Amino acid sequence: MGNTSAENDAWTRREPLVIVGLAAVTGIVYLAWSVLAAGELGFPLDDSWIHQVFARSLAETGEMAYNPGEPTAGSTAPLWTVLLALARLLPVDPRWSAYLYGMFFLAGSAWLMSRIWRRLCPSAAGLVAVAPAVLLLMDWHMAWAALSGMETCLFIFLSLLLVYLTMKSAAPWEVGLVAGLLTVTRPEGVVLATLCWARGNWDLWSEQQRPEDEVASRQGRRPTLARAVRYSLAWGVAFLLPLAPYLAFSWNVSGSLLPNTFYAKVATYGRAGLLGLLSFFGETAVVLVLGPLALLAPGLVVSAALVWRRSRDALLLWGWPLALLALYAWRLPATYHHARYEMPVLPFLILLGWWGIVGFPGRQQLRLLSRVYPWLLAALVAGSWVRGVGIYGGDVRFINVTQVSAARWLRDNTPPTAVVGTHDIGAIGYFSGRRILDTAGLITPEVVPWIHDQPHLLEYLRQQRVGYVAQFTVWYPQISAALKDREVYRVHDAAVAAAGGDDFVIYQTGW
């Protein structure tokens, strides 16, 4: 490494500027290109507008509802919805609020990465010390997530904060509170919360007893057990503090502790058998790992071996991404939207991979490789970042051209009392201002048991007196065929068609 203490101190002082600067450049470049590609600001997926509808309802009426007067546990990320609702109290475009939140949490995640890295490798200096934070900021998946209008970077930030507090043995109420906030951001956060609670208790039981504790133990008392009980009580109360209100709300409106979206997505995207699991892991690796971060793959192998040197920290860093991927493979093996559900594992893979590269046995003897490797990694990461600019802009354009334009047509050409049935409820619900019936089950959970039964869905739409149906034709071919003579609006875009995309069509049912 060869850096002096003074050089290391200089890098430490510059690190916040590097983090903020890279985050700002990423935000400016990605958003500017998206405006050029799409004609206006937007989001790269329809789900972002779902959160905007919930946030608008919460800010204006105090209800967690999608359709006015119909409370629903349809928000997958309640904490994110609350943050967006709070931002609506300010005179700021809701899109900008989501962008600024995302970039803030991305920059905060990079800073936490550097704190965790210093615990893993305290002797690292110079570029080696700042590399994990830079690699995170330059990963195009993270830029996409930060500007997506979704909760991904908030979830990543809280995950890293929870791990950092656990590693430094913070007070149980601090760890428990962050664990609760993480779980109310996305329910799968309870997995990391459980791992961190177990790590905290492990620390209590494995630490060397003080002399006065040894005396108490001889008298038949268990001071370590007492401290573990106090730790768990404090941790548990703090954990439930942010979580309990949403659990009570969800149970009251839906009879379940989990959001409606959990059941709808599992019903839609579940895969059966070993082949489905292998396919999921292969697709995840292709999207997230095979690329610039593939150069960190040897480091992941080495870091697995280093677990035995720093077992507690390394086991936690390994345990969370492995547990999260296993959970998704079991319940939601979906890799659409560039594997956005799996993106939270990336910071941990970067940390572990870089840790292994720095500790690679015999690295000093591979002089040519050690000189070429940093430049190769930098080139690949920079190239990937540039490629991500085009991906983000293209995704925003797709949503604006299809769902947003269809929603505006509904707003301008249908009566205010119209009911719209659609599988993409985000932009349709936000811009049209019409009551929505969700054929994908996110806010209409009664359709989940027969979500793939199109004749049943069509009959349900008829029974509910749905006046308009808006959908991609290939998603529901039987419904499209039944309503083909009632088409009133079609979005056809040459660029979308050239990329293999479908037309978005609106039908007037006439029922």
C-alpha positions in Angstrom: 0.0 0.0 0.0 2.9 2.4 0.6 0.8 5.4 1.7 2.0 7.5 4.6 -0.2 8.5 7.5 -0.4 12.0 6.2 -1.7 10.8 2.8 -4.2 8.6 4.5 -5.4 11.5 6.6 -5.7 13.6 3.4 -7.9 10.9 1.8 -10.0 10.7 4.9 -10.7 14.5 4.7 -11.5 14.3 1.0 -13.8 11.4 1.3 -17.0 13.3 2.0 -16.3 15.6 -1.0 -15.6 12.6 -3.2 -18.9 11.0 -2.2 -21.0 14.1 -2.6 -19.3 15.0 -5.8 -19.8 11.6 -7.4 -23.4 11.4 -6.3 -24.1 14.9 -7.7 -22.5 14.2 -11.0 -24.4 10.9 -11.3 -27.7 12.6 -10.6 -27.1 15.5 -13.0 -25.9 13.3 -15.9 -28.6 10.6 -15.5 -31.5 13.0 -15.1 -30.3 15.3 -18.0 -30.0 12.3 -20.3 -33.4 11.0 -19.3 -35.0 14.4 -20.2 -33.3 14.2 -23.6 -34.5 10.7 -24.1 -38.1 11.0 -22.7 -38.9 14.6 -23.2 -39.6 15.2 -19.5 -38.6 14.0 -16.1 -40.0 10.7 -15.0 -39.3 7.4 -13.3 -37.9 4.2 -14.9 -40.7 1.9 -13.7 -44.5 2.2 -13.1 -44.3 1.2 -9.4 -42.7 4.5 -8.5 -46.0 6.3 -9.3 -47.8 3.9 -7.0 -45.8 5.3 -4.1 -46.7 8.8 -5.3 -50.4 8.1 -5.3 -50.2 6.7 -1.7 -48.1 9.7 -0.7 -50.5 12.2 -2.2 -53.4 10.5 -0.4 -51.6 10.4 2.9 -50.6 14.1 2.6 -54.0 15.4 1.5 -56.4 13.2 3.4 -54.4 11.4 6.1 -55.3 8.0 4.6 -53.0 5.3 3.4 -55.3 4.7 0.4 -55.1 4.4 -3.3 -58.7 5.1 -4.2 -60.2 7.8 -2.0 -62.0 6.4 1.0 -60.6 2.9 0.5 -57.7 2.3 3.0 -55.4 -0.5 1.9 -52.2 -2.2 2.9 -51.0 -1.9 -0.7 -47.7 0.0 -0.1 -44.8 -2.4 -0.1 -42.6 0.3 1.6 -44.7 2.2 4.1 -41.7 4.3 5.5 -40.8 5.4 1.9 -44.5 6.4 1.4 -44.4 8.5 4.6 -41.2 10.2 3.6 -42.7 11.1 0.2 -45.8 12.4 1.9 -43.8 14.6 4.2 -42.0 16.1 1.2 -45.4 17.0 -0.3 -45.7 19.6 2.5 -43.0 21.6 0.7 -43.4 23.4 -2.6 -41.3 20.9 -4.5 -42.1 18.8 -7.5 -42.8 15.2 -6.2 -40.4 13.8 -8.7 -37.6 16.0 -7.3 -38.4 14.9 -3.8 -37.9 11.3 -4.7 -34.7 12.0 -6.6 -33.2 14.0 -3.7 -34.1 11.4 -1.2 -32.6 8.7 -3.4 -29.3 10.5 -3.9 -29.1 11.4 -0.2 -29.5 7.8 0.8 -27.1 6.7 -1.9 -24.4 9.1 -0.6 -25.2 8.0 3.0 -24.8 4.4 2.0 -21.4 5.1 0.4 -20.3 6.9 3.6 -21.4 3.9 5.7 -19.5 1.6 3.4 -16.3 3.4 4.2 -17.0 3.1 7.9 -17.6 -0.6 7.7 -14.6 -1.0 5.4 -12.3 0.6 8.1 -13.5 -2.0 10.6 -12.7 -4.8 8.1 -9.4 -3.4 7.0 -8.1 -0.7 9.4 -4.7 -0.6 7.8 -6.0 0.4 4.3 -5.0 3.8 3.1 -5.3 6.1 0.1 -7.4 4.8 -2.9 -7.6 1.4 -1.3 -9.5 2.9 1.6 -12.0 4.9 -0.5 -12.5 2.3 -3.2 -15.6 0.6 -1.8 -17.5 3.8 -1.5 -16.5 4.8 -5.1 -17.4 1.4 -6.5 -20.8 1.7 -5.0 -21.4 5.2 -6.3 -20.2 4.2 -9.8 -22.3 1.1 -10.0 -25.1 1.9 -12.5 -27.5 -0.2 -10.6 -27.2 2.1 -7.7 -27.7 5.2 -9.8 -30.8 3.7 -11.4 -32.1 2.8 -8.0 -31.4 6.2 -6.5 -33.3 8.0 -9.3 -36.0 5.3 -9.6 -38.5 6.9 -7.2 -38.4 3.6 -5.2 -37.3 2.7 -1.7 -34.2 0.7 -2.7 -31.6 3.1 -1.6 -33.4 3.8 1.7 -33.4 0.1 2.3 -29.7 -0.2 1.5 -28.9 2.8 3.7 -30.7 1.3 6.7 -29.2 -2.1 6.0 -25.7 -0.7 6.1 -26.5 1.4 9.2 -27.9 -1.5 11.0 -24.9 -3.7 10.2 -22.5 -0.8 11.2 -24.2 -0.2 14.6 -24.2 -4.0 15.3 -20.6 -4.3 14.4 -19.6 -1.5 16.8 -21.8 -2.9 19.6 -24.1 0.2 19.7 -26.8 0.4 22.4 -29.6 -2.1 22.0 -32.3 0.6 21.5 -30.3 2.1 18.7 -29.9 -1.2 16.9 -33.5 -2.2 17.5 -34.9 1.1 16.3 -32.9 1.0 13.0 -34.0 -2.7 12.6 -37.6 -1.6 13.0 -37.2 1.2 10.5 -35.6 -1.2 8.0 -38.5 -3.7 8.4 -41.2 -1.0 7.9 -39.3 0.0 4.8 -39.5 -3.5 3.4 -40.8 -6.6 5.3 -37.8 -8.7 4.3 -35.7 -6.4 6.5 -36.8 -8.6 9.4 -34.2 -11.2 8.2 -31.3 -8.8 8.8 -32.9 -7.6 12.0 -32.9 -11.1 13.3 -29.3 -11.7 12.2 -28.2 -8.5 14.0 -30.2 -9.4 17.2 -28.5 -12.7 17.2 -25.1 -11.1 16.7 -25.7 -8.7 19.6 -26.5 -11.6 21.9 -23.5 -13.6 20.6 -21.3 -10.6 21.6 -22.8 -10.6 25.1 -22.3 -14.3 25.7 -18.8 -14.5 24.2 -17.2 -11.5 25.8 -14.9 -12.2 28.7 -16.5 -11.9 32.1 -15.4 -9.2 34.4 -14.0 -10.3 37.8 -17.1 -9.3 39.7 -19.2 -11.4 37.3 -17.1 -14.4 38.0 -17.8 -14.1 41.7 -21.5 -13.8 41.0 -21.4 -16.9 38.8 -19.9 -19.0 41.6 -22.8 -18.0 43.8 -25.2 -19.5 41.2 -26.2 -16.3 39.4 -26.1 -15.8 35.6 -25.1 -12.2 35.0 -24.5 -12.8 31.3 -28.1 -14.2 30.9 -29.5 -11.2 32.7 -27.7 -8.8 30.4 -28.9 -10.7 27.4 -32.5 -10.5 28.6 -32.1 -6.7 29.2 -30.6 -6.4 25.8 -33.4 -8.3 24.1 -36.1 -6.3 25.9 -34.6 -2.9 25.0 -33.9 -4.1 21.4 -37.5 -5.5 21.0 -39.3 -2.4 22.3 -37.3 -0.1 20.0 -37.8 -2.5 17.1 -41.6 -2.5 17.6 -41.8 1.3 18.0 -41.8 2.2 14.3 -43.3 -1.2 13.2 -46.3 -1.6 15.4 -48.5 1.2 13.9 -48.2 -0.3 10.4 -48.8 -3.8 11.7 -51.9 -2.7 13.4 -53.1 -0.8 10.3 -52.4 -3.7 8.0 -54.2 -6.2 10.2 -57.2 -3.9 10.6 -57.7 -3.3 6.8 -56.6 -6.6 5.4 -56.4 -9.2 8.2 -52.7 -9.8 7.5 -49.5 -8.4 8.9 -47.9 -8.3 5.5 -48.7 -5.8 2.7 -51.1 -7.0 -0.1 -48.2 -6.7 -2.5 -46.4 -9.7 -0.9 -49.2 -12.1 -1.8 -49.8 -10.6 -5.2 -46.2 -10.7 -6.3 -45.7 -14.2 -4.9 -48.7 -15.4 -6.8 -47.6 -13.7 -10.0 -43.8 -14.4 -10.1 -43.3 -17.7 -8.1 -41.3 -20.4 -9.8 -41.6 -24.1 -9.1 -38.9 -26.7 -8.8 -35.1 -26.8 -8.9 -34.9 -25.6 -12.4 -36.8 -22.4 -11.4 -34.4 -21.8 -8.5 -31.3 -22.3 -10.7 -32.8 -20.0 -13.3 -33.3 -17.3 -10.7 -29.7 -17.5 -9.4 -28.3 -17.5 -12.9 -30.4 -14.5 -14.0 -29.4 -12.6 -10.8 -25.7 -13.3 -11.4 -25.9 -12.1 -15.0 -27.7 -8.9 -14.1 -25.8 -7.9 -10.9 -22.4 -9.7 -11.0 -21.3 -10.5 -14.5 -19.9 -7.2 -15.6 -17.4 -4.9 -14.0 -18.0 -6.4 -10.6 -17.0 -9.8 -12.0 -13.4 -8.6 -11.3 -14.3 -8.8 -7.6 -15.4 -12.4 -7.8 -11.9 -13.8 -6.9 -12.1 -11.5 -3.8 -15.4 -13.0 -2.8 -13.8 -16.4 -2.7 -10.9 -15.1 -0.6 -13.2 -13.2 1.7 -15.1 -16.4 2.4 -11.8 -17.9 3.6 -11.1 -14.8 5.7 -14.4 -15.4 7.6 -12.4 -17.5 10.1 -10.1 -14.6 10.9 -12.8 -12.0 11.6 -15.8 -14.4 12.1 -18.3 -12.1 13.6 -18.1 -9.2 11.2 -17.5 -11.3 8.1 -20.3 -13.8 9.0 -22.8 -10.9 9.3 -21.6 -9.4 6.0 -22.0 -12.7 4.3 -25.1 -13.8 6.1 -27.3 -11.0 5.0 -26.9 -11.2 1.2 -27.0 -15.0 1.2 -30.2 -15.0 3.4 -31.8 -12.3 1.2 -31.1 -14.1 -2.0 -32.3 -17.4 -0.5 -35.5 -15.7 0.7 -36.2 -14.3 -2.8 -35.4 -17.6 -4.4 -38.0 -19.2 -2.1 -40.8 -16.7 -2.2 -40.2 -14.1 -5.0 -37.7 -15.3 -7.6 -38.1 -12.2 -9.9 -35.3 -10.5 -11.6 -37.2 -7.9 -13.7 -36.3 -4.2 -13.6 -32.6 -5.1 -13.6 -33.1 -7.3 -10.5 -34.2 -4.4 -8.4 -35.3 -6.6 -5.5 -31.8 -8.1 -5.3 -29.9 -4.8 -5.6 -29.5 -4.5 -1.8 -26.9 -7.3 -1.8 -24.6 -5.3 -4.0 -23.0 -3.1 -1.3 -22.2 -6.2 0.7 -20.7 -8.0 -2.3 -18.6 -5.0 -3.1 -17.3 -4.9 0.5 -16.6 -8.6 0.7 -15.0 -8.7 -2.8 -12.7 -5.8 -2.2 -11.7 -7.1 1.2 -10.7 -10.4 -0.5 -8.8 -8.5 -3.3 -6.8 -6.5 -0.7 -6.1 -9.6 1.3 -5.4 -11.8 -1.7 -2.5 -14.2 -0.8 0.6 -13.6 -2.8 -0.7 -10.3 -4.2 2.6 -8.6 -3.8 4.3 -11.2 -6.0 1.8 -10.6 -8.9 3.3 -7.3 -9.7 2.0 -7.0 -13.3 -1.5 -8.0 -12.3 -1.5 -5.6 -9.3 -0.6 -2.8 -11.7 -3.1 -3.6 -14.4 -6.0 -4.6 -12.1 -6.9 -1.2 -10.8 -6.9 0.4 -14.3 -9.0 -2.5 -15.7 -11.5 -2.3 -12.8 -11.7 1.5 -13.2 -12.3 1.2 -17.0 -15.0 -1.4 -16.7 -16.8 0.4 -13.9 -16.7 3.7 -15.8 -17.9 2.0 -19.0 -20.7 0.4 -17.1 -21.7 3.7 -15.5 -22.0 5.3 -19.0 -24.0 2.3 -20.2 -26.3 2.8 -17.2 -27.1 6.4 -18.4 -28.6 5.0 -21.6 -30.5 2.2 -19.7 -32.0 4.7 -17.2 -33.0 7.1 -20.0 -34.6 4.4 -22.0 -36.6 3.0 -19.1 -37.9 6.5 -18.2 -38.9 7.0 -21.9 -40.7 3.7 -21.9 -42.9 4.5 -18.9 -43.6 8.1 -20.2 -44.5 6.9 -23.7 -46.8 4.1 -22.6 -48.4 4.4 -19.1 -48.1 8.2 -18.6 -49.5 9.0 -22.0 -52.3 6.5 -21.5 -53.1 8.0 -18.1 -53.3 11.5 -19.5 -55.7 10.3 -22.2 -57.9 8.8 -19.5 -57.8 12.0 -17.6 -58.9 14.0 -20.6 -61.4 11.7 -22.3 -63.3 9.8 -19.6 -65.8 11.0 -17.0 -64.5 11.6 -13.4 -66.6 8.7 -12.1 -65.1 6.2 -14.5 -63.6 3.0 -13.1 -60.4 1.8 -14.8 -59.2 -1.8 -14.6 -55.4 -2.2 -15.2 -52.4 -4.3 -14.2 -50.1 -1.3 -14.1 -51.8 1.0 -11.6 -49.0 3.6 -11.0 -49.0 6.2 -13.6 -52.7 5.4 -14.5 -53.7 6.1 -10.9 -51.5 9.2 -10.5 -52.3 11.1 -13.7 -55.9 9.9 -14.5 -57.5 10.7 -11.2 -59.9 7.8 -11.8 -60.9 5.0 -9.4 -58.6 2.0 -10.1 -59.3 -1.8 -10.0 -56.0 -3.6 -10.0 -56.0 -6.8 -12.0 -52.5 -7.6 -10.6 -53.8 -7.6 -7.0 -51.6 -5.0 -5.4 -54.6 -2.9 -4.2 -57.4 -5.3 -5.1 -56.3 -8.4 -3.1 -59.5 -10.3 -3.8 -58.2 -11.1 -7.3 -55.0 -12.9 -6.1 -56.5 -16.4 -5.8 -57.4 -16.4 -9.5 -54.8 -13.9 -10.8 -53.9 -16.2 -13.8 -57.5 -17.1 -14.6 -58.3 -14.6 -17.4 -61.9 -15.6 -17.9 -62.5 -15.2 -14.2 -60.8 -11.8 -14.2 -62.9 -10.7 -17.2 -66.1 -11.7 -15.4 -65.0 -9.9 -12.2 -64.4 -6.7 -14.3 -67.9 -7.1 -15.6 -69.4 -7.5 -12.2 -67.6 -4.5 -10.9 -68.9 -2.4 -13.7 -65.4 -1.4 -14.9 -65.8 1.2 -17.7 -62.3 1.0 -19.1 -59.6 -1.6 -19.3 -55.9 -0.4 -19.8 -53.2 -3.0 -20.4 -50.4 -4.4 -22.5 -52.1 -6.8 -24.9 -49.6 -9.7 -24.3 -50.2 -9.7 -20.6 -53.9 -10.7 -20.9 -54.4 -12.0 -24.4 -57.8 -13.5 -23.6 -59.1 -10.3 -22.2 -57.6 -8.3 -25.1 -59.3 -10.7 -27.6 -62.7 -10.4 -25.8 -62.5 -6.6 -25.9 -60.8 -6.1 -29.2 -63.8 -4.4 -30.8 -64.0 -1.9 -28.0 -60.5 -0.3 -28.4 -60.5 3.5 -28.0 -56.9 4.3 -27.6 -53.6 2.6 -28.4 -50.0 3.6 -27.7 -47.7 2.3 -30.4 -44.1 3.4 -30.3 -41.5 2.4 -32.9 -38.6 2.3 -30.5 -40.6 0.2 -28.0 -41.7 -2.2 -30.7 -38.1 -2.5 -32.0 -37.0 -3.5 -28.5 -39.6 -6.2 -28.4 -42.1 -4.2 -26.4 -45.9 -4.4 -26.7 -48.6 -1.8 -27.4 -50.5 -0.3 -24.5 -54.2 -0.3 -25.3 -57.3 1.1 -23.6 -60.7 -0.5 -24.1 -64.1 1.0 -23.3 -66.1 -1.9 -22.0 -69.7 -0.6 -22.5 -71.1 -2.7 -19.7 
